[in-house]
Structure formats: structure tokens, C-alpha cells
Amino acid sequence: MPDITDALFEDRHGVVIAIEVTAGAKTSAFPAGYNEWRKMIGCRVSAQAVEGKANRAVIALVAQSLDVPPASVSILSGSTASQKRILVTGMTKNELLGRLSPLVE
């Protein structure tokens, strides 16, 4: 299992996750691997990157994968790019790591 801690950053409101999104994928998955060079966790969504559909799908998928309400997940930066910073409020880095680690390939 790769060490994904470099993709997680403490924030005063929660934890920021660095993700790399593939929109229009056959299946949705989070986490979908780890890019050690970019220090980003992969995220695949079947929604197309049109009119914010992929961003909404990313928020829903991350929330579902981490078992948190969608209102706790927001996009801090990268709303029009494939590389994004996602904020998960109400969690510590260790809590988030505990939920993500079993899911990372």
C-alpha cells in the first residue's frame, strides 16, 4: 500500500485532500490509486466535466467513500481542472487517513 500522507494536509476546518480527477470514466471510484510523483490520490467519476457535473459527482463520491455528509466536502481549488484540493470538514488528518488507508490500492 502506498503512503498517501503526502496528499493530506491539516486545515483549521478539517483536512485537505489533493486529488486527480478523471471525468467520464466507465466506473466511479475513490480512491482510485495514488500518483506518487504528483502526491495526489486518484478519483474517477462517470459524470462528464460539463456544467459542474463532474465536480458534483466528485463531492458525492468522496463523501460516500469517507462516510461523511456531502455538506462536509467542498472543492477549495481546481474546480475547472483535473487536479483539485478537496476540503473535508470536521475530521483530523489521522481520522481521514484511517478511513482512506483500507481503500487505497
Secondary structure, DSSP 4 states (H G I P E B T S, - for coil): ----GGGEEEETTEEEEEEEEEET-SS-BSS--EETTTTEEEEEESS-SSTTHHHHHHHHHHHHHHT--GGGEEEEE-TTSSEEEEEEET--HHHHHHHHGGG--
